[in-house]
Structure formats: structure tokens, C-alpha cells
Amino acid sequence: MQFINYFFASVISYLGLIIGVMLVKTAPEEQKPLEKYFIAARKTSLLAIFIFLFFFYFNDHFNLLVLAVYFGFLLFVEFKLNDLFKKTIISYTLFGILFFLSSKNINLFTIESSLILLYGIPTASLMYNKKVKNEYMIIFYNIGFIALANILFFI
């Protein structure tokens, strides 16, 4: 895969955060009633990201073990941390690694890119609230995804 394709795929996957912010800015009155659905969509897409990776790396025991550790760590972060900003910083950093791992197979890469995009929409919708109305802060805190995914491409 060429770097330019890889780079734009990482940027488009990251745009889920921007779409989520735009969604809440367009209809802020719907944020509170949809909060439980945003949480369910966030957890479902996180689970789907790892399910597809597990199916792909099923025969590679080392990568399967590494993915299990990543998944366990993200579950720990998801259920033990209360601060959503910290959760997403850690999640998107690990997604950068998973994004790189999925680039070996174009079908898996397409699925994982789409799922990371879908994960970002409810995440940003939950992060953008009346107390924190700075969408640039949401975007800036999670830029580690693009940085790590593209640095790993050159290693």
C-alpha cells in the first residue's frame, strides 16, 4: 500500500470525531435523549473492532495474544476511568497501532477504518457537551491516532 492512500485512510477514519461534533452542534437538544444510544454504539463499535481483528489473526498466536492484551487494557480503561477525554486519548492511541496492524490485509483495513470512523461519531457526541464547547480540544487530544498510525507505517 502506498503511503498517500494509508495517510488519507487514517485521516478519514479520524474524521468520525469531527462528524460527531457536527452532529451535536446541529441538534444539541437531541444529545441528552440519545446519550444512552451513543454509549451503546461506542461500546458496540469497540467490540466490533476487536472481533474483526481476532478473526483475522486467529491462526497467529502471538498477534492474537497481543490483541487480547490490548482488548483487556481497553476494557479496563473503558470501565474504570470516568473521564471520557482520558478514555478517548488512550483508545485512539491504541487504535493507531491496530490501524497499522490491519493494513497488511486490504479487506481488514477497510473494515477497521470504517469501524474507527463509526467509533468516533458517538464518542465525540458524548464528549461535546455544554461545559466543554471547544471542539478543537476534542480533535487535538486525539491526534495521536494519526501521528502513531503514520509513524508506524515507516518503521
TORKOL-4160 file (C-alpha; in steps of 0.2 Angstrom, whole numbers, padded with zeros to 4 digits, m for minus):
155
<pt num="1" X="0000" Y="0000" Z="0000"/>
<pt num="2" X="0006" Y="0017" Z="m0004"/>
<pt num="3" X="0009" Y="0030" Z="0010"/>
<pt num="4" X="m0003" Y="0043" Z="0002"/>
<pt num="5" X="m0018" Y="0030" Z="0002"/>
<pt num="6" X="m0013" Y="0025" Z="0020"/>
<pt num="7" X="m0012" Y="0043" Z="0026"/>
<pt num="8" X="m0029" Y="0048" Z="0019"/>
<pt num="9" X="m0037" Y="0032" Z="0026"/>
<pt num="10" X="m0031" Y="0037" Z="0043"/>
<pt num="11" X="m0037" Y="0055" Z="0041"/>
<pt num="12" X="m0054" Y="0049" Z="0035"/>
<pt num="13" X="m0055" Y="0037" Z="0050"/>
<pt num="14" X="m0051" Y="0051" Z="0062"/>
<pt num="15" X="m0065" Y="0062" Z="0054"/>
<pt num="16" X="m0078" Y="0052" Z="0065"/>
<pt num="17" X="m0074" Y="0064" Z="0079"/>
<pt num="18" X="m0077" Y="0079" Z="0068"/>
<pt num="19" X="m0093" Y="0071" Z="0062"/>
<pt num="20" X="m0099" Y="0068" Z="0080"/>
<pt num="21" X="m0095" Y="0086" Z="0085"/>
<pt num="22" X="m0105" Y="0092" Z="0069"/>
<pt num="23" X="m0119" Y="0081" Z="0074"/>
<pt num="24" X="m0121" Y="0088" Z="0091"/>
<pt num="25" X="m0119" Y="0106" Z="0085"/>
<pt num="26" X="m0133" Y="0103" Z="0073"/>
<pt num="27" X="m0145" Y="0096" Z="0085"/>
<pt num="28" X="m0139" Y="0100" Z="0103"/>
<pt num="29" X="m0157" Y="0096" Z="0110"/>
<pt num="30" X="m0155" Y="0078" Z="0105"/>
<pt num="31" X="m0139" Y="0075" Z="0114"/>
<pt num="32" X="m0147" Y="0071" Z="0131"/>
<pt num="33" X="m0161" Y="0059" Z="0125"/>
<pt num="34" X="m0148" Y="0050" Z="0114"/>
<pt num="35" X="m0134" Y="0048" Z="0127"/>
<pt num="36" X="m0138" Y="0030" Z="0131"/>
<pt num="37" X="m0138" Y="0026" Z="0112"/>
<pt num="38" X="m0121" Y="0035" Z="0110"/>
<pt num="39" X="m0114" Y="0024" Z="0124"/>
<pt num="40" X="m0121" Y="0008" Z="0117"/>
<pt num="41" X="m0115" Y="0012" Z="0099"/>
<pt num="42" X="m0097" Y="0017" Z="0106"/>
<pt num="43" X="m0096" Y="0000" Z="0116"/>
<pt num="44" X="m0103" Y="m0010" Z="0101"/>
<pt num="45" X="m0091" Y="m0002" Z="0089"/>
<pt num="46" X="m0076" Y="m0005" Z="0101"/>
<pt num="47" X="m0081" Y="m0023" Z="0102"/>
<pt num="48" X="m0083" Y="m0025" Z="0083"/>
<pt num="49" X="m0066" Y="m0018" Z="0080"/>
<pt num="50" X="m0058" Y="m0031" Z="0091"/>
<pt num="51" X="m0069" Y="m0045" Z="0084"/>
<pt num="52" X="m0064" Y="m0042" Z="0066"/>
<pt num="53" X="m0045" Y="m0042" Z="0072"/>
<pt num="54" X="m0047" Y="m0058" Z="0082"/>
<pt num="55" X="m0055" Y="m0067" Z="0067"/>
<pt num="56" X="m0041" Y="m0061" Z="0055"/>
<pt num="57" X="m0027" Y="m0066" Z="0067"/>
<pt num="58" X="m0035" Y="m0082" Z="0073"/>
<pt num="59" X="m0020" Y="m0093" Z="0067"/>
<pt num="60" X="m0006" Y="m0081" Z="0073"/>
<pt num="61" X="m0005" Y="m0085" Z="0091"/>
<pt num="62" X="0007" Y="m0071" Z="0095"/>
<pt num="63" X="m0003" Y="m0057" Z="0087"/>
<pt num="64" X="m0019" Y="m0065" Z="0095"/>
<pt num="65" X="m0011" Y="m0063" Z="0112"/>
<pt num="66" X="m0006" Y="m0045" Z="0109"/>
<pt num="67" X="m0023" Y="m0041" Z="0103"/>
<pt num="68" X="m0031" Y="m0050" Z="0119"/>
<pt num="69" X="m0019" Y="m0039" Z="0130"/>
<pt num="70" X="m0025" Y="m0023" Z="0120"/>
<pt num="71" X="m0043" Y="m0028" Z="0122"/>
<pt num="72" X="m0041" Y="m0031" Z="0140"/>
<pt num="73" X="m0032" Y="m0015" Z="0143"/>
<pt num="74" X="m0046" Y="m0005" Z="0133"/>
<pt num="75" X="m0060" Y="m0014" Z="0143"/>
<pt num="76" X="m0051" Y="m0009" Z="0159"/>
<pt num="77" X="m0049" Y="0009" Z="0153"/>
<pt num="78" X="m0067" Y="0009" Z="0147"/>
<pt num="79" X="m0075" Y="0003" Z="0164"/>
<pt num="80" X="m0063" Y="0010" Z="0176"/>
<pt num="81" X="m0060" Y="0028" Z="0170"/>
<pt num="82" X="m0073" Y="0041" Z="0172"/>
<pt num="83" X="m0066" Y="0054" Z="0162"/>
<pt num="84" X="m0071" Y="0052" Z="0144"/>
<pt num="85" X="m0056" Y="0063" Z="0137"/>
<pt num="86" X="m0044" Y="0051" Z="0145"/>
<pt num="87" X="m0053" Y="0036" Z="0139"/>
<pt num="88" X="m0053" Y="0043" Z="0121"/>
<pt num="89" X="m0034" Y="0048" Z="0121"/>
<pt num="90" X="m0029" Y="0030" Z="0126"/>
<pt num="91" X="m0042" Y="0022" Z="0114"/>
<pt num="92" X="m0036" Y="0032" Z="0099"/>
<pt num="93" X="m0018" Y="0029" Z="0103"/>
<pt num="94" X="m0021" Y="0011" Z="0103"/>
<pt num="95" X="m0032" Y="0012" Z="0088"/>
<pt num="96" X="m0017" Y="0019" Z="0079"/>
<pt num="97" X="m0007" Y="0003" Z="0082"/>
<pt num="98" X="m0022" Y="m0008" Z="0077"/>
<pt num="99" X="m0025" Y="0003" Z="0061"/>
<pt num="100" X="m0007" Y="m0001" Z="0057"/>
<pt num="101" X="m0009" Y="m0020" Z="0060"/>
<pt num="102" X="m0024" Y="m0021" Z="0049"/>
<pt num="103" X="m0015" Y="m0013" Z="0035"/>
<pt num="104" X="m0007" Y="m0029" Z="0030"/>
<pt num="105" X="m0024" Y="m0035" Z="0023"/>
<pt num="106" X="m0034" Y="m0023" Z="0012"/>
<pt num="107" X="m0051" Y="m0031" Z="0017"/>
<pt num="108" X="m0047" Y="m0030" Z="0036"/>
<pt num="109" X="m0040" Y="m0012" Z="0033"/>
<pt num="110" X="m0056" Y="m0006" Z="0025"/>
<pt num="111" X="m0067" Y="m0014" Z="0039"/>
<pt num="112" X="m0056" Y="m0007" Z="0053"/>
<pt num="113" X="m0055" Y="0010" Z="0045"/>
<pt num="114" X="m0074" Y="0011" Z="0044"/>
<pt num="115" X="m0076" Y="0005" Z="0062"/>
<pt num="116" X="m0064" Y="0018" Z="0069"/>
<pt num="117" X="m0074" Y="0031" Z="0060"/>
<pt num="118" X="m0090" Y="0024" Z="0067"/>
<pt num="119" X="m0082" Y="0024" Z="0084"/>
<pt num="120" X="m0078" Y="0042" Z="0083"/>
<pt num="121" X="m0095" Y="0048" Z="0080"/>
<pt num="122" X="m0104" Y="0043" Z="0096"/>
<pt num="123" X="m0088" Y="0047" Z="0106"/>
<pt num="124" X="m0087" Y="0065" Z="0100"/>
<pt num="125" X="m0105" Y="0067" Z="0103"/>
<pt num="126" X="m0103" Y="0062" Z="0121"/>
<pt num="127" X="m0088" Y="0072" Z="0123"/>
<pt num="128" X="m0095" Y="0088" Z="0116"/>
<pt num="129" X="m0107" Y="0095" Z="0130"/>
<pt num="130" X="m0112" Y="0111" Z="0137"/>
<pt num="131" X="m0097" Y="0113" Z="0149"/>
<pt num="132" X="m0084" Y="0109" Z="0135"/>
<pt num="133" X="m0089" Y="0118" Z="0120"/>
<pt num="134" X="m0072" Y="0118" Z="0112"/>
<pt num="135" X="m0072" Y="0106" Z="0098"/>
<pt num="136" X="m0054" Y="0109" Z="0094"/>
<pt num="137" X="m0049" Y="0102" Z="0111"/>
<pt num="138" X="m0058" Y="0086" Z="0106"/>
<pt num="139" X="m0049" Y="0085" Z="0090"/>
<pt num="140" X="m0032" Y="0090" Z="0097"/>
<pt num="141" X="m0032" Y="0077" Z="0111"/>
<pt num="142" X="m0034" Y="0063" Z="0100"/>
<pt num="143" X="m0022" Y="0067" Z="0086"/>
<pt num="144" X="m0011" Y="0054" Z="0092"/>
<pt num="145" X="m0021" Y="0042" Z="0082"/>
<pt num="146" X="m0015" Y="0049" Z="0065"/>
<pt num="147" X="0003" Y="0053" Z="0072"/>
<pt num="148" X="0006" Y="0035" Z="0078"/>
<pt num="149" X="m0003" Y="0026" Z="0063"/>
<pt num="150" X="0008" Y="0036" Z="0051"/>
<pt num="151" X="0024" Y="0034" Z="0061"/>
<pt num="152" X="0022" Y="0015" Z="0062"/>
<pt num="153" X="0020" Y="0015" Z="0043"/>
<pt num="154" X="0038" Y="0020" Z="0041"/>
<pt num="155" X="0045" Y="0008" Z="0054"/>
